[in-house]
Structure formats: C-alpha cells, structure tokens
Amino acid sequence: MSFSSDRDVRYGDDTILDAGDVVTQLGAQRVLLVCGKNAFGASGADRCLPGLENAAQVRRWSDFRANTDSADLINGLRIVEEFAPDVVLGVGGGSAMDMAKLLCAFHTITDEERLHKAIRAGDSITSRSLKLVLSPTTSGSGSEATRFAVVYIGEKKFSIAGPAMLPDTVILDPLLTISATAYQRATSGIDAFAQAIESLWASGATDESRGYAKDAMTRIVSALPRFVNEPSAESAGDMAVGSHLAGRAIDISRTTAAHALSYGFTKSYGIPHGHAVALTLGAFIEAHVDAEPDRLQDKVSKDAHSAAMSTILTTLNASTGAQAREAFTGLAESIGLSLRLSDVGVTRAEQAEDLATRVNVERLGNNPVRYTAAELTQLVAQGL
C-alpha cells in the first residue's frame, strides 16, 4: 500500500521494528515513549524496544487515563521538561497518540494554570521543536493522521488543533491491532467507519476528503466483521489502511453531530468512544437521507449532499434511509455492539434530553443538516 508523498508513512507487518531507524533518522538522542499501560506489551509493540534503546536513550511514560485529561497532561509536560527528549513517540490507541501530540503542542508549559489558559484559548498549533512519531495499536481513531487532539479540563472537552500536530512519521503496523479484545476491535473499527461517513457528508468536505472517505468506507464495511470475529493479517491490513484513510478524511472535513453527541455518552456512562458515536449514527444516516433541501446548511449544496448520501446508501446496500439505518444497526450487531440506549444505561427521556442539550447547536455548522436543540433531543430519544 502506498500513501501520498506529502507524509512519511511506514506501512506493513512488523514495521514497528523500524522505530529505532526512524528516530535515528530524526536525529534523536532521547526519546519519550508515550504508550498505554497494557496495550504496548499486549500488542507486540514492545518488540521495538531493543532497536529503539540501541538508537537513543528511552524513557517510557504510561501514567495517564483513557480520556486525555489536563491533570495527566501537566504531569507529562513536567516529565518532558525534566527528560528533554528530542522525539516523542506515541504508541497506542487514540488517547496515547493524542497525549503525545499534546506534549509536543504545550511542551514549554509546566504550570497548571497557564496550561488551562492555553487550552481554553484554543490557538492553532503552528510550530513545535520536538519531533513526533505516532504508531497506532488500534484501527479506529485515525489520530496518527489528524492535526487535532482532545483534552478535558474536568468535564469540559476541548479540541486542540493545528498543522504542527501532524506527526513527522507514522508507523502503521497492522499486526499491532490484532491482539485487542473483540470489543476493542469493534469499537475502534466502528469509529473509523463513522469518521468516513461523517467526513463524506460534512459541510467542510472537499474532493480530497471525499476520496479518502469513500476508499475508507469500502475497505472497512467489508473487513470489519472479519477483523472483529476472526482477525487475520489480511483483515487487519484492510482495517489499518481504512482507519488511516478515514483519519485523513476527517483531518480535512472534521466531524459532525454524531461525534459531538458521543462525548456525553462517554463521560456520563463510560461508553467507549466508537460505541458512543455509533449509538446515534444510524438515526443521523436515516435523517440525512430523508432531509428536505431547506434543512441543509447554507454552504451545503443539494447535489453534493445527494451524492454523499447515495454513496452511503450504496455502501450499506440500501435504497432508503430506513434501510440504511437498519443495515448500519445490523453491521454493529454483527460485531457485538448493541445500539439500544437502554443497554448502555440511558432509559429515560430526561437522560436523552440531557445528552442532547450538552451539545451547542451553534457549533454544529459542520453537520450538513440543521438541528435545533429540540430536534436533537428527539433524535437521541429515538434510541430509547
């Protein structure tokens, strides 16, 4: 598999073993390895350590939570100040890679109050002095392909973005993704599929992002059930590439309403991100197929929206919005994910309203269809 030449992507089975060569080429003397507590060893990524330690002094840091939090970030930034790495190597799922990006973005800050101020300011990250290498151990977040990262201050989510958040090198080794549990493979994989769908219909979509999204959807819809239920090197390869392309797509177009709603499910009910996105995506697919032209955002053309939804219908082998929603639900169920809200702890209309009202509808301009707060509540409540 070859990727466009504008980014350095090392793809293939066992490419994680090239980590030492990669950091050498980047001129590293000291490498801060940011990785999950368990996934680094379980995935087989730890096989890179001999070569990595032969190339540079390595310090490993795994003491952070699954949802990237500013309290963990400040601890990591103080390690950066103490260790003074040349390269930050993020190996893991979305949280590990986001943490690696955030350390590079804010590496001169060690005061918590100053960090919170910088996060809230939301300035574009346009430069960094540290080199950044990312290697995913899941096929889902696409974080290795995007210029943004999520961080929480308490219960409030912030998105940090900028061109300097893109890594210098990506190590895309499909074999690292197989050892995750079936549920982890399912939630990560459905997240990648959701990113491709949302990227295709997003107000911010371009010809380039749509191209990535279409390729990603085609690969993922075929490979995901095999990858979850009977993973192989072949299905892992298709998912790794599909996830990366979905990340490329979303890097341009950004996410839409299903992703915006997902964070409430994750923070309040502990639902992993990909599963949380999937809980409302089917309803959005049906609603977007059936949306009248006057419901579309001003910058979304009727023809472009129709073309996007036609592609999604074809991918799901459906003719109507209702059939597409049913097909998406069937895909989720085939990989062990229930999309019934009662199964994740949401049983009352008041809970659905709370989830919907957490989303600022004024910030949903990237969703192709307009929603009022009441309409968003009604959509969420469909899952009760």
NORKASUL-V570891 format. One record per residue. N is the residue number from 1. RES is the residue in one letter. PHI is phi as a letter, one per 20 degrees, with the letter a starting at -180 (NA if undefined). NEAR is the number of other ideal C-beta (glycine too) atoms within 12 Angstrom. Layout:
# NORKASUL-V570891
n=(N | N)
res=(RES | RES)
phi=(PHI | PHI)
near=(NEAR | NEAR)
This chain:
# NORKASUL-V570891
n=(1 | 2 | 3 | 4 | 5 | 6 | 7 | 8 | 9 | 10 | 11 | 12 | 13 | 14 | 15 | 16 | 17 | 18 | 19 | 20 | 21 | 22 | 23 | 24 | 25 | 26 | 27 | 28 | 29 | 30 | 31 | 32 | 33 | 34 | 35 | 36 | 37 | 38 | 39 | 40 | 41 | 42 | 43 | 44 | 45 | 46 | 47 | 48 | 49 | 50 | 51 | 52 | 53 | 54 | 55 | 56 | 57 | 58 | 59 | 60 | 61 | 62 | 63 | 64 | 65 | 66 | 67 | 68 | 69 | 70 | 71 | 72 | 73 | 74 | 75 | 76 | 77 | 78 | 79 | 80 | 81 | 82 | 83 | 84 | 85 | 86 | 87 | 88 | 89 | 90 | 91 | 92 | 93 | 94 | 95 | 96 | 97 | 98 | 99 | 100 | 101 | 102 | 103 | 104 | 105 | 106 | 107 | 108 | 109 | 110 | 111 | 112 | 113 | 114 | 115 | 116 | 117 | 118 | 119 | 120 | 121 | 122 | 123 | 124 | 125 | 126 | 127 | 128 | 129 | 130 | 131 | 132 | 133 | 134 | 135 | 136 | 137 | 138 | 139 | 140 | 141 | 142 | 143 | 144 | 145 | 146 | 147 | 148 | 149 | 150 | 151 | 152 | 153 | 154 | 155 | 156 | 157 | 158 | 159 | 160 | 161 | 162 | 163 | 164 | 165 | 166 | 167 | 168 | 169 | 170 | 171 | 172 | 173 | 174 | 175 | 176 | 177 | 178 | 179 | 180 | 181 | 182 | 183 | 184 | 185 | 186 | 187 | 188 | 189 | 190 | 191 | 192 | 193 | 194 | 195 | 196 | 197 | 198 | 199 | 200 | 201 | 202 | 203 | 204 | 205 | 206 | 207 | 208 | 209 | 210 | 211 | 212 | 213 | 214 | 215 | 216 | 217 | 218 | 219 | 220 | 221 | 222 | 223 | 224 | 225 | 226 | 227 | 228 | 229 | 230 | 231 | 232 | 233 | 234 | 235 | 236 | 237 | 238 | 239 | 240 | 241 | 242 | 243 | 244 | 245 | 246 | 247 | 248 | 249 | 250 | 251 | 252 | 253 | 254 | 255 | 256 | 257 | 258 | 259 | 260 | 261 | 262 | 263 | 264 | 265 | 266 | 267 | 268 | 269 | 270 | 271 | 272 | 273 | 274 | 275 | 276 | 277 | 278 | 279 | 280 | 281 | 282 | 283 | 284 | 285 | 286 | 287 | 288 | 289 | 290 | 291 | 292 | 293 | 294 | 295 | 296 | 297 | 298 | 299 | 300 | 301 | 302 | 303 | 304 | 305 | 306 | 307 | 308 | 309 | 310 | 311 | 312 | 313 | 314 | 315 | 316 | 317 | 318 | 319 | 320 | 321 | 322 | 323 | 324 | 325 | 326 | 327 | 328 | 329 | 330 | 331 | 332 | 333 | 334 | 335 | 336 | 337 | 338 | 339 | 340 | 341 | 342 | 343 | 344 | 345 | 346 | 347 | 348 | 349 | 350 | 351 | 352 | 353 | 354 | 355 | 356 | 357 | 358 | 359 | 360 | 361 | 362 | 363 | 364 | 365 | 366 | 367 | 368 | 369 | 370 | 371 | 372 | 373 | 374 | 375 | 376 | 377 | 378 | 379 | 380 | 381 | 382 | 383 | 384)
res=(M | S | F | S | S | D | R | D | V | R | Y | G | D | D | T | I | L | D | A | G | D | V | V | T | Q | L | G | A | Q | R | V | L | L | V | C | G | K | N | A | F | G | A | S | G | A | D | R | C | L | P | G | L | E | N | A | A | Q | V | R | R | W | S | D | F | R | A | N | T | D | S | A | D | L | I | N | G | L | R | I | V | E | E | F | A | P | D | V | V | L | G | V | G | G | G | S | A | M | D | M | A | K | L | L | C | A | F | H | T | I | T | D | E | E | R | L | H | K | A | I | R | A | G | D | S | I | T | S | R | S | L | K | L | V | L | S | P | T | T | S | G | S | G | S | E | A | T | R | F | A | V | V | Y | I | G | E | K | K | F | S | I | A | G | P | A | M | L | P | D | T | V | I | L | D | P | L | L | T | I | S | A | T | A | Y | Q | R | A | T | S | G | I | D | A | F | A | Q | A | I | E | S | L | W | A | S | G | A | T | D | E | S | R | G | Y | A | K | D | A | M | T | R | I | V | S | A | L | P | R | F | V | N | E | P | S | A | E | S | A | G | D | M | A | V | G | S | H | L | A | G | R | A | I | D | I | S | R | T | T | A | A | H | A | L | S | Y | G | F | T | K | S | Y | G | I | P | H | G | H | A | V | A | L | T | L | G | A | F | I | E | A | H | V | D | A | E | P | D | R | L | Q | D | K | V | S | K | D | A | H | S | A | A | M | S | T | I | L | T | T | L | N | A | S | T | G | A | Q | A | R | E | A | F | T | G | L | A | E | S | I | G | L | S | L | R | L | S | D | V | G | V | T | R | A | E | Q | A | E | D | L | A | T | R | V | N | V | E | R | L | G | N | N | P | V | R | Y | T | A | A | E | L | T | Q | L | V | A | Q | G | L)
phi=(NA | d | d | g | f | f | c | e | d | e | d | q | f | m | f | g | f | e | g | f | f | f | f | f | f | e | m | f | d | c | c | e | e | d | b | f | f | d | f | f | e | f | f | n | f | f | f | e | f | g | f | f | f | f | e | a | f | c | c | d | c | c | e | b | e | f | e | g | d | f | f | f | f | f | f | f | f | f | f | g | f | f | e | l | f | e | c | d | d | e | c | q | e | g | f | f | f | f | f | g | f | f | f | f | f | d | f | e | d | c | e | f | f | f | f | g | f | f | f | f | f | m | f | f | e | d | b | b | e | e | e | c | c | c | c | f | d | c | d | a | f | m | g | f | d | d | d | b | b | d | b | d | d | m | e | e | e | c | d | d | b | q | f | f | e | f | f | f | b | d | d | d | d | g | f | f | e | f | f | f | f | g | f | f | f | f | f | f | f | f | f | f | f | f | f | f | f | f | f | f | e | f | g | e | f | c | g | f | f | f | f | f | f | f | f | f | f | f | f | f | f | e | e | g | f | f | f | f | e | b | f | b | f | f | f | f | f | f | f | f | f | f | f | f | f | f | f | g | f | f | f | e | e | m | e | c | f | f | f | f | f | f | f | f | f | f | f | e | c | m | e | g | g | f | f | f | f | f | g | d | f | g | f | f | g | f | f | f | f | e | f | f | g | f | e | f | f | g | e | d | e | g | f | f | f | f | f | f | f | f | f | f | g | f | f | e | l | c | d | c | f | f | f | f | f | f | f | f | f | f | f | f | f | f | d | n | d | e | d | f | f | f | f | d | o | d | c | c | g | f | f | f | f | f | f | f | f | f | e | f | f | f | e | e | f | e | f | f | d | f | c | e | f | f | f | f | f | f | f | f | f | g | e | f)
near=(20 | 11 | 24 | 15 | 7 | 13 | 25 | 25 | 34 | 33 | 32 | 24 | 25 | 22 | 33 | 42 | 27 | 30 | 43 | 29 | 22 | 37 | 37 | 22 | 20 | 27 | 17 | 34 | 19 | 27 | 42 | 42 | 43 | 50 | 43 | 38 | 20 | 20 | 34 | 32 | 21 | 24 | 34 | 27 | 43 | 30 | 25 | 39 | 25 | 14 | 25 | 37 | 21 | 18 | 30 | 33 | 20 | 32 | 28 | 31 | 34 | 30 | 20 | 34 | 24 | 30 | 35 | 43 | 31 | 37 | 22 | 30 | 43 | 31 | 25 | 44 | 37 | 25 | 28 | 35 | 20 | 16 | 27 | 21 | 38 | 31 | 43 | 50 | 52 | 52 | 51 | 46 | 48 | 46 | 41 | 47 | 47 | 48 | 49 | 49 | 46 | 48 | 48 | 42 | 44 | 42 | 36 | 21 | 26 | 21 | 16 | 21 | 14 | 17 | 32 | 24 | 17 | 29 | 35 | 19 | 16 | 19 | 17 | 18 | 31 | 13 | 15 | 30 | 19 | 39 | 34 | 45 | 49 | 52 | 53 | 53 | 46 | 51 | 53 | 50 | 47 | 51 | 48 | 52 | 44 | 43 | 33 | 36 | 44 | 37 | 41 | 30 | 26 | 15 | 15 | 20 | 33 | 31 | 32 | 36 | 28 | 24 | 20 | 27 | 38 | 35 | 42 | 32 | 32 | 41 | 43 | 47 | 40 | 41 | 33 | 48 | 47 | 34 | 25 | 35 | 21 | 23 | 22 | 38 | 44 | 38 | 41 | 50 | 54 | 52 | 50 | 55 | 53 | 54 | 51 | 51 | 51 | 47 | 46 | 47 | 49 | 41 | 32 | 28 | 38 | 21 | 16 | 20 | 35 | 32 | 24 | 37 | 44 | 32 | 31 | 47 | 39 | 27 | 35 | 47 | 39 | 24 | 36 | 47 | 28 | 27 | 42 | 37 | 19 | 17 | 32 | 19 | 22 | 20 | 30 | 40 | 30 | 33 | 48 | 51 | 40 | 45 | 54 | 48 | 44 | 52 | 48 | 40 | 43 | 48 | 39 | 33 | 38 | 31 | 47 | 42 | 42 | 49 | 41 | 39 | 46 | 40 | 34 | 37 | 40 | 34 | 26 | 21 | 25 | 17 | 34 | 36 | 43 | 43 | 37 | 37 | 46 | 48 | 46 | 49 | 47 | 41 | 39 | 44 | 45 | 30 | 34 | 42 | 35 | 22 | 28 | 14 | 18 | 11 | 21 | 27 | 29 | 13 | 17 | 31 | 17 | 20 | 12 | 26 | 31 | 23 | 22 | 40 | 34 | 23 | 31 | 43 | 31 | 21 | 31 | 36 | 17 | 27 | 16 | 19 | 26 | 21 | 22 | 34 | 33 | 23 | 30 | 42 | 30 | 21 | 36 | 38 | 22 | 23 | 40 | 24 | 39 | 24 | 38 | 20 | 32 | 17 | 20 | 30 | 22 | 33 | 16 | 15 | 18 | 15 | 25 | 35 | 23 | 23 | 38 | 34 | 21 | 27 | 33 | 19 | 25 | 14 | 20 | 31 | 23 | 32 | 41 | 42 | 39 | 28 | 37 | 17 | 22 | 15 | 26 | 36 | 28 | 20 | 39 | 41 | 25 | 26 | 37 | 26)
